Amino acid sequence: MLVAGAAGVQLLHRVEAVQSQPARPLLLAPMLGVLDTCVLLPADGTSDLAQRCTRPGGSAAGLVEATVAPLEPPAPREGGAPAPYRLGYTLQAPLLQLFRARGDVWEVDPERVDRLVRTVRDNARPVVLYLFSTHFPVDAPLEKMLARDASNLLQTQEGPLQVDAYFGIPTYPWTFARTDTDITARRVQATQALLEGLCKLPDADRAKIEGITLLGEVHHLFPDFQGGMGWRPPYRVTDYSAASVEGFQRYLAQQFGRIGQLNQLLGSRYARFEDVRPPARDLRAGPQAQTQAPTWQQWAEHIDSFAHGRLPVSGWAFAPGVPQPWVHVYRNGRWLGKTGVNMRREDVQKVHPEVGLADTGWRMDLDFRYWAEGVHRLDVFLETAPGRLVPMATRHVAVMGRAGGGALPAPRPQQPLPASVAPTPGVMIDVDMPGEMQTLYYNPLAALWHAFRGQQVARYLQYFDQVVAKSCLAGTPRYIHQLLAFPNPGWDESKYAVEASLQAGRSPAMGGLRLGVSLYGDATYGPRFTQWLAESGPRPYGITEFHPLRPLDGPALQGVLAQHAAQGAQFLSFFMEPRWQGALVERPHNPFSFDPENAHYHSADLYQAVDWIRQHGAAP
């Protein structure tokens, strides 16, 4: 109790430290589509917008203002309540689009850089500068040239990843396992050119830049990026290049010092750290899988979605009239814990429209590293009222031992389960995972491999942080722009390996970088992100992308924004379509843009909610 109490006091102090910072309204910084509609236009455009963008001294400042000005709150009256938010914008700088070809030579296009710089100069609003270069394309000719060089690409167990697609958009698997690559050199070259231009601005203009976000979502990749995010085998992840293998060996040497220490953990007989290879095969797929016990080498090579010792139990539930259903999980008759039904499941809503807007998903991750060998029984119950448990499913999972070969081990002893009742009419339940008789092979080397992969993500972001830190903008807060995998019940987080980078703002390993996260669905308004932030360490953060994927009225959205501001959010960015003279600019529209004419994902409703806050809201 003393330890728990001390931890609680420390957490309270961290929360108070964030909340005691000087308060000012949250900065809303919409990310506008001004690149293809303005910054990147050729100089021969004839429309009024094109000429404003491309004439000598032109910029996207006017287009920015025309787009965001309708959301500007009225000026507060003297002595009255402050505005509900400050309104700025996010300026996306597509690093690979800042190049032009001169024969066989690629050089930075000074005019494109200058248009971005002049946009900051000519618009008075605060701005978040987004140095954008991730696996998503910017339709730059340089991308295709770089992609032809395998050294620029991440590698799975089977070799370099190929250019993939995500809902029809190409994805480029750029490597971050090393920094001595052409893709990294081009990113640095463009970043330095843009920073040099910004540093020529007067101090007052540079002061408009309230934050810089780095690169975008940097994480490990896998084949079939659109459909391969879950647990379906085969398990293929990055990065298995020679640089990564050697880096992993050095990492193990730093962690363990002597090879004997690693051998003791793994039950292996490696002679040197240089002999260790990253886990790359599924034991079930080998010829020994069903016939004989695996050798220590085969066990050390094993990797799948569960090899690091985590087993997700997940599904969905709908209980009409129950404000907060809970799911309880028992192992061999003993209670393991409970989790709320509060995760977004768009797939359930499509099949069962009667659930309405309810968040029906749930998930609990179980740590099986210390479970005894044997077949374990998992029983899942839905609690619809205090003490009222409705059976959902029973699953058996087999924790495999090293001596048993492919034969299933013996069942573990069972304790009596609690009393339960039949579901009432209208209750719908399903358990997606685990599958019946899922076999589990725990390999500590897989956990070490994932930790190393996470370090690769963090170190690459640190590398770019140092590029910015050497400029005149060294004092401007810098943020990562990272995805959160855990709020999505259907994603296997181990494939992304972003945990180390999410320690930005509290880990010395991340230097001066702050946390920046893209929040979608229930991560925007539900309890899971807030709980994670409190447990991992409250700190200032930026919301680099934001979309609830459901309608929220003005008061509800204002409550969400106030919650984020209270727990440390410095800015919040959502997509917007560019508008000129009141009309949408013709371009392929982003389905996630807040816009009164966007019917996708309730985006029109969300725009109207922001507009309600503009008219009626007040700063928290």
N, C-alpha and C positions, 0 to 999 in steps of 0.2 A: 504493500500500500504506500510506503514511503517513496519508493521509486516511481510508482504511478503518479503520486501526488506531485513530486518534483518535476516529472515530465509535463504534467498539466500546467504547472506554474510557468515553466519555460515556454510552452506553447502560448499561454495567455500573454506573456511578455512580448513574444514575436508578433502576435496579432495586434497588441496595443502599439507596438513600434510602427507597424504599417499604418494603422488608423490615426496615429498622432502626427503624421506628416502634414505639412501645410495643405489645407484643403482648397481645391479649386474645381470647378465643374469638369466632368469627364470630357475629353476631346473626342468628338465623333469625326473620324477621318475616312470618309468613303473612298474606296478605290475605284477610280474612274477609267473608262475605256478611252483614253486620250492618245494612245500610241498610234494605232492604225488609223484613227480619224484625224490626227493632227501632227504629232511629233515626227512620224515616219513618212509623211506624205512627200511626194516629189514636188519640185518647185514650180511645176507647170499647171497647178490646179487653178480653176477659174471661179469656183464658188467663193462667196464672201468668207466662209469659214476657212477654206483652204488658203486663201490669200492672207488672212490674219495669222495663220500658222506658219506659212512658208516665206512670207515677204522678209526682206532684210530686217533683222531685229524681231522677227515674229516668234511666237511661243504659244503654248496651250493655256496660258493664263486666262484668257477670255472664255474658252470652252469650260475650264474648271469652274469659273464663276457662274456662268450661265446654268451649269448643271446643279451646283450645290446651293446657290442663293435661295431657291424656294424653301429650303429647310432651315434658313437662318432664323433663330428665335427673335422675337421683338426685343428691343433694347429695354432693360429693366428700368423701372421708374426710380427716381432718387429715393433712397430709403426702403425700396421694395425688395422683394425676393430676387435673388440672382437668376440669371438665365438657367434653364435646365441642363444645358450642355454648351460647350464651345464647339464651333463648327470649323473644321479644316478639311484636309483631303490627304489621301495617300498618293504619292507620285511614284508610279512603277517605272523603274529604269531597267529595261531589258538588256542586260549586258552584252549578249551576243548579237543584238540588233544594232549595236553602236559601231559596227565594223562595215567597211566597204572594201571591195576587191580592186586593186590596181595591178592588172596583169596577174601574176602568180602570188602577189603579196597582199596580205590582209592588213589593213591599217584602220585605226579609229577614225570614224567620220566626224570631223569637228563640228559640222553644222548640226548633226543630231544631238551631240553633247550640248552645244550652245542652246538649242531649243529647250532642253530640259533645264539648264541653268537659268535661262531667261524666264521660264515658267515660275520658278521659285522667286526670282527677282520681281516679276510683274504682278504677282498675285499676293495680296496682303495677308492672306490667311496662314495659320500655322499648318505645317506640312510634316508628314511622316515619309521619309525617303526609303523606298523599297528597292534595294539592289537585287534585282531578280535574275536568277539563273539556276534553274532546277531541272528535273527530268521532264517537266512539261515544256513544250516547244514555244518559241517566239517567231517561228516561220522565218528564220534567218538563214541565208545561204551558207553561212559559216557552219551551221549545225550539221548539215549533211557531210561537209568535208571532214569535220572532226569525228563524226560517227564512223567513218571508213577506217579509222585507226583504232585497232582493238585495245591499244594501251590506254585509250581514253574511256574504256567501258568497264563496268563492274563484271565480275565473273562468278558464275555458280560452280557447283561441282563438275558440271559438264562443259565448262568453257565460257567465253564471253557471252553476256546477254545480248540478244538481238533487240533492235528497235521494236518496241511494242506499241500497243494502242490502248487508250482509255476512253471509252465511249466515242470511238472514232478519231480521237486526237492522238497523234504520235507521241510516244514517250521515249526519251533518250536516257539510257542507263549510265549516265556519266559517273566515272569513278571518283571516289574521295578517299580511297585507300592509300594514296600517295599524292604528293603535291607537285612532283616534277613531271607533269603531263602538259600537253598542249591545251586541254580544256581549262586547267587551272591557270595556266599562264595567260590565256585570253581573258578569263574572268578578272584576273588581277589587273591586266592592262586596261580594260575598260573601266574598272572601278577607279583606278588611279587617275585616268583621264577625266572622269566625271568629278571626282573630288578636287582635282586641280582647278577645274572650272568653277566649282562652287566656292573654293577658297579665294577666288578673285573678287567675289561679291563683297559689298560693304558689310560691316558687322551686323547692322540692323537686318539685312536680308538673310544672312546666315543664321541669325537668331530665330528665324521662323521655323527652322528645322528642329522639331521637338523630339524626334526619334529617328533612328536608322534601323531598318530590319535587313538581316543578312540572308541573301540567296533564295530563301523560300524553304519549303519542306525538304530537308536533307535527311535521308534515311536509307537503309538498305532496301534492296529490291528483290524481285523474284519473277519467274516466268508467269505469263498471263496476269498482268498487273490488275486488270479489271475483275477477273473472276477467281484469282488465286489468293485472296486475302485471308481465307479461313484455314481450316485444318485438314482439308482433303489432301491425301497423299498423291504423288510423291512429294517429299519435303525438299524444296530447292530454294536456297537463299544465297546471298552474296556476303563476303567476297572471298574467293579462293585463288586469287592471283598469287604469284610467287612473292610479291611484296607483303601480302597479307599473311601468308604462311610464315614467312620469316619474322614478321612483326609479332605474330602470335607466340612464336617460340621465345622471342625476347621478353614478351609480356609474362610468360610462365616463369622464366628465369628470375624476373624481378619479383614476382609474387612469392615464389617458393625458395629461391636461393640455391637449394640443392635438389638434384633430381630425385633423391631418395624420398624427400618430402612429398613430391608429386606422386611418386609410385605408391606411397603409403595410402594416399587418398584414393587413387584409382584402382589399386590392386593390380598394377602393371609392373613391367620390368624394363622400362626404357633405360638405356645406358647414358643418353645425353638429351638435353632439351632439344637439340637439333634433330633428334629422331622422331619427335612428336609431330603428328599431323592433325589438323583440325578434323573433328568428326564430320563425316561426309556420307555415310551409308545407313540405311535402315536395316537393322538386324533381321527383320521379317522377310526382307527381299533376298537374302543370301541363301545358298544351298543348304546351309546348316540349320535354317530357321525351324524346321520341324523334325529334325533327325538327331541332332547332337548338341551338347552344351557348347556355347560360343567360347572361343579362346579369349584371353584377355585383350588381344589386339582387336578382335572383332567387336568386343564390348566397348572398347575405347573409341572405335570408329563410329559407333551408333549415334544417329541423330534423327529425330522426328519432332513433331510439334510438342511432345511431352517429355523428351529426354532430359530436359533441364530440371524436371521435378515438379512441374505444375500441371494440374488437370482441371480444365474448366467444366463446371456443371452449369448448364444454361438452358434457357427455353423461354416460353412466354405464358402469360396467364391473364385472364380477364374475369373479374368478379364484379358484376354490376352492383352499384350502391356501396361498395367498399372503398373508402377514400385512400387507404394505403394497405394493399395486400402485402404479405411477407411470405417468402419462400424459406423453409427450413430444410436442412440437409442433415441426414444421420448416416454414420458409417458403422456398420456392424451393430446397429442398435444404439450407438452413442451419438449424442447431438454434437454436430460440428459448428453450427452457426446458422445465421439467417441473413437474408439480403432482401432489400426492397424491390418490388416490381415497379420500376421507374425508368426503364431504358426504351429509347425509341426503336420501334420495329415497323418500318414502312411496309415490309413484306406481309406482315400479319394484317395490317389495315387493308391492303389490296385484296387479300383473300377473304377477310371477314370484315366488311365495311361496317357491320353493326357495332364494332368496338369504338367507332368514332375516332376521337383524337386522343384516346387513352394511350399512355406509354405502357406497353404490355411486356416489354422485355425484362429479363433478369439474368444475372450471372454471378456465380461464386467460384473463385479459383481455389483449388485445394492443393496444399503442399504435401506431396506423397513421398518426399525424400526419405522419411524415417518410418514409413509404413513397413510392417513385416511382410516378407514374402507370403503370397497366398492370394486366394480369391476373396475380395472384399465386397460387401453388399452396401450399396448406396440407396437410401430411401429418401424421396423428395416429397414434401408436403406443402400445401398452400394454406396459410393461416388467413382466414377471412374474418375472424373475430378473435379476441383474446382467448387462447386455449382451444380454439376450434380449428382442427387440422384436417384438411382434405387430402387424401393420397393423390399424388400426381404420377409417380412412376417409381419403379425399382430397377436399378441397373447393377450389374456385377462387373467389376474390373479386376484384372489379374496382375498383381505386382510380381514380376518375373524375377527369379533368382538366377545366379550365374551357373549353377550346377544342373539345372533341370532341362536344358535343351528347349524344344518347342512344346513340351507337354505342360498342360495347365497345372499349377500347384494346387494344394488342398485348400478347401474353404476355411476362412477364419472363424473363430467362435463368435456367436451372436448373442446380443442382449435383447430383451423384449422391447418392442417399439411402443411409442405412446398411443393412447386411444385416438381414433380418427372417426370421421363422419363422412357420409356420402356428399357429393357436391350438390348445391342447390341449383334449381333451374337457371339457366343462363350463364353459369360458370363454364369457362373454356380453359383448358390447360394443355400444355405440351412440354416435353423435355427433349431438347434437340441433342444435347451432349451430356455425358459420353454415350457412345454406342454400347449395346449389350456385349459384355465380355471383351471390353477393350483391354488389350495387353499393354503393360507399362514397363519400360526398361529405363531405369534411372542411370544416367551417365554423367558424373560430375564434370567430365571434360567438356560436355556440351554446355553446361552452365558457365564454365570459364570462357568458352568460345563466344557465347553471347555477350558476356561482359566485355570482352575485347572488341567485339563488333560495335558495341555501344561507344567505347572509347574512340573508335575510328570516326564516328559521326561527330562526337564532341570536339576532337582535335582539329577536324577540318573546319568547323565553325570558328574555333579559336584562331586558326591560321588567318581567316579572313577578317576576324576582329582586329588582328594586329595590323592588317593593311589599312583599315580605317583609322586605327589608333595613331598611326604615323602621320596623319593629316591634320589640318587645322580644325577638324571636327572631332578631335579626340575627346573633348569634353561633352559631346552630345550623347545622350543615352543610346546604347546600341542593344538591339533585341534579336534573339533568334526568331524564326518564323516556322514553328514546328507543329506537326500534327499530333493529336492525342489519339492513340489507338485504343486505350482501355475503355472509353465510353461506348465503343461499338461492340455489342455482344458477339458479333460474328467474325471479328478479326482476331487473328493470331499475332499478338504483339511481338513475339520473338522474331518474326520475319522482318520487322522494322528496326528494332534495336535502337530506340530513341530515348531510353530511360536516362542515360547519363547526360544527354544534352538538356533534358528537362530539369536538371538541377541548376540551370543557369539562374544566376541571381543569389545563389546560396552556397555553391560549391567553389572552392578555390581553383579546382581544375578547369572551370569555365571562365576564369579571369573576371573581367568586368562586364561580361555579357549579362543582359537581363532576360528574363523569361518572356517569350512571345509565343502565343498558341493560337491555332485555328480551331474555333469551336462551332460545331454543327449539332443540330438536334438537341437532345436533352442536356448535352454538355453546356449549352448556353444558359439554360434556366433551371435545370434539375440539381439535385444535391451532390452528384458524384464529383464534379470538378471542384466545388467548394470544399467538400470533404478531403479530396486529394490535396488541395492547396494548403489546407490547415495542417494536414498530417506531414506533408513534405517540407513545409516551412513557408509561412506567409511572407510575401515580398512584393514589391512593385512588379507589375507585368503589363504586357500589351496584348490586346486581342487582335490578331493579325487578319483573321477572317471570322465572320459571324453570320450565322443563319440558323434560326430555331427549327426550320423545316415544318412549322405548324403556325397557324394564325395566332397572334397575340394582339389583344386590343391595346389602346394607348396606355391605360393605367397598368396593365400587366407588363408591357414592355418597359415602362418607366421603372417598375419595381425591379425588373431584371437588371437594367442599367445601374440603378442605385445600389443593388447588391454587389455588382462588380466594382463599382467605384469605391464602396466601403471596404472591400477586401483587397484593394491595391491596384485596380486597373488604371492605367495612365491614358490609354487611348483605345478606341474600338473602331475597327474598320469593317465595312460591308461593301459589297460590290454595288455600283450604280452604272446605269447606261448613260452615255453622254447625251445631253440635250442642247440644242442651239436654237435660239429664238422660239423656245417653248416646244419644239418638236424633237422627237428622237432622231439622232443621227443614224443614217443607214449603215448597218454593220451586222455581222453575226452576233446576236445578243446572248449574253450569259444568262442561263436559266436561273442562276442564283442572285441576280441583280434585284435590289429593292427598287421597284419601279411601278407606278400606277397602272401600267399596261402589261405587266408581266404576270401571266396566269400560272406560272410554274411555282411549285413549292410554297404557295401562299405568299409569294413575294409582294404582290400588290397590297395585300392586307398589312404586311409589315411596313411598307412605305407609308401607308395611311396612319399606322400606329406612331411612327416617328413624327409625322406631321401633327398628330394630336398632341404629342409631347411638346412640340415646338409652340403650339398655341396655348396649351393649358398647363403644361408641366412646370415644375419648379425644381431648382437644384436641391439634391438631397442634403 
